[in-house]
Amino acid sequence: MTRRRLLIVLLIILAVLQWRLWTGRGSFEQVVSLKRDIQEQKQVNRELRQRNERLYGEVRSLKDNLDSIEERARSDLGLIKEGETFYLIIEE
């Protein structure tokens, strides 16, 4: 009789541990989900790091090179130099 009770208690403990392993906090499912989230965040970080590098390069260029400032003013702001004539060609 006691062996049977011990077996039942052990099976209950095993079932509870299995339940926690598969569904509880720190379960396999949660670990896989967290790993997936980490990979997605690493990809976002890589993209943002590349964007930052491009922006740093642009800032360095604007600080060091007057030609890049002039090109930026012409393309973005439509500015022209003194003595230049601006022609706007409109296609039909």
Phi, psi and omega in degrees: 000317181291325178295322180294317178296318178298317178298317179296317179297316179296320178294322177295316178298317178299317180297318179296316179295319178296319179301314180294323181298320185266334186233341186280187178295131182081017182287169178303317181298317180293321179297315179297317179298317179294321177297320178296316178298321179296317179296319178296318180293324177297320178296315178300317179298319178298315180297317179293324178296318177296318178298316179298319179298318177298317180294320177298318178298318179295319178296316178300318180296317180292327179288322189263337192236113179292331178297323180291327176294316180297315180298319180294318179296321180291313185283317185274323186253350179073024181282151177231157179283159177295133180092350178274154177248133182261129177242130177249119181257121181252123179271144180276000000 
